[in-house]
Amino acid sequence: MWFRIGDHSQLHVVKGASVVKPHEINIHLAFSVPSLEAFMAHLDKMDVKYGNWNGDPKLIQLRPDNIKQIYLQDPEGYWIEVDDDKF
């Protein structure tokens, strides 16, 4: 699948690695959404697993600056952060 993430940027998510290797959460791609709660509801409808930094299912991570975050993995285990930062 190809996702447009900017005017001239795309994210390509391709399934089919012969071996899925574990990936550290420290290495991740981050996106911001207008409503983290609405995004989480969508993930729940799609039965997508997500959680906080520690891996606790369906829990939000709160940064010191009060930005809410969740983490999920793509089909090959790469980490994706989704937050409600309004920068």
BELDAGI-V266816 format. One record per residue. RES is the residue in three letters. BURIAL is I if it has 24 or more other ideal C-beta (glycine too) atoms within 12 Angstrom, else O. Layout:
# BELDAGI-V266816
((RES | BURIAL) (RES | BURIAL))
This chain:
# BELDAGI-V266816
((MET | O) (TRP | O) (PHE | O) (ARG | O) (ILE | O) (GLY | O) (ASP | O) (HIS | O) (SER | O) (GLN | O) (LEU | O) (HIS | O) (VAL | O) (VAL | O) (LYS | O) (GLY | O) (ALA | O) (SER | O) (VAL | O) (VAL | O) (LYS | O) (PRO | O) (HIS | O) (GLU | O) (ILE | I) (ASN | O) (ILE | O) (HIS | O) (LEU | O) (ALA | I) (PHE | I) (SER | O) (VAL | I) (PRO | O) (SER | O) (LEU | I) (GLU | O) (ALA | O) (PHE | I) (MET | I) (ALA | O) (HIS | O) (LEU | I) (ASP | O) (LYS | O) (MET | O) (ASP | O) (VAL | O) (LYS | O) (TYR | I) (GLY | I) (ASN | I) (TRP | O) (ASN | O) (GLY | O) (ASP | O) (PRO | O) (LYS | O) (LEU | O) (ILE | I) (GLN | I) (LEU | O) (ARG | O) (PRO | O) (ASP | O) (ASN | O) (ILE | O) (LYS | I) (GLN | I) (ILE | I) (TYR | I) (LEU | I) (GLN | I) (ASP | I) (PRO | O) (GLU | O) (GLY | O) (TYR | I) (TRP | I) (ILE | I) (GLU | I) (VAL | I) (ASP | I) (ASP | I) (ASP | O) (LYS | O) (PHE | O))
